[in-house]
């Protein structure tokens, strides 16, 4: 699959698979592309599901197991399995998160935050380069939502991400809900972060819902995209027209029609790419 | 950098482990526990249905708190989960009738292993044409990648609506196409399959009197290849 993504996609999830397989990207009531959660498609049976979807839609592969912010050795076996999936579905993009997911051989299966320092950013960039060499392609890294920050932080989120992207030569999956959650939880200005990021390196954005727990917002992916996040998406379109969007919904999944409604809303907000826009 | 970052991450992990519920760091602990507990629910759906959601979540959360996850894939969660059920059955009044839960956990773990196993090959009889008959005793038959054997005296097949005319003390599990199937294994077939899974030579199988069922095991797809002396496998 050459080229780039266009319009809005959805994360392919079990309850929607029949609806997705009954349509193609060209269907009027279907997403324009799909994001496959890599870790759900590494075994032969699930890989066949991924392959069947990739014949109907352009796809991006999104992973959670690279442990890009970790200090344990990069898991070569995991990358080999990921490479096999990539060979099978020929994705437009491959991505993982700016976080650590394992430490001392123990996997916590959650995205834990890194100290925002230049040193850590360069450490992440080195591991991203290692992954890129092993996979033989550029990857995208995603900003995460956080509920606590490290006392050692001395870079803003945008400076931290920009350092990684520039040092690794990678791209970004920009999660706008995560920017909004972080604004709420830490008082950062999501719009300012957005404006300072290298938007020409954004392959696509994530749009998701969250829930409130006491004073905090939790990135639960179990609710509709909120108006504030739609607002960030509109601003992103003004700054980087044509940037594709992914509706990310993992829990309390709605009907497929609701997913399509979100896709259509995102596509209505998506502006035509400007001629000067650098392909991400 | 790595040493300093490792120290920071270890501190963070310690803080998360000790964080009170409802605190900011407690969110990370809760999220990590729930992700793993939910994965256990997917590996052990029948056990979950038998005991109900509330009981299952309680047992699953206890398991994930006591058992650090050493693998990156959630598909491998719960290898020691049967022991949790054994403790629960023993300690919970009224659970005496659920004595099969530990064996059910072993069976469901085997079913999940079969579901994610590499593709099974088909036995190639022509691979034996050039084999040296004088060295037959050194042949090693290869099990189907998805094959598992579960020892149990309980009628677990009834929970999966599979007819079981008699209890044989063992079940086989394997994947055919995309579907995981299971059935009762005769005592001889169970012993054969266990030895094949352990890579016993044909000589050892014959010595144990287990070689008579080999052709049947090949016909049923339990054995999918053979490694001949010198290392060639098919």
Interface residues (C-beta under 8 A of the other chain):
Chain A: X39 X42 X43 X44 X45 X46 X48 X65 X67 X70 X71 X75 X78 X100 X101 X102 X103 X104 X105 X106 X107 X108 X109 X110 X112 X113 X114 X115 X119 X120 X122 X123 X147 X148 X150 X152 X213 X214 X216 X218
Chain B: X1 X2 X4 X5 X6 X8 X9 X10 X12 X13 X16 X22 X24 X25 X27 X28 X31 X32 X35 X36 X39 X68 X69 X70 X71 X72 X73 X74 X75 X115 X116 X117 X118 X119 X175 X178
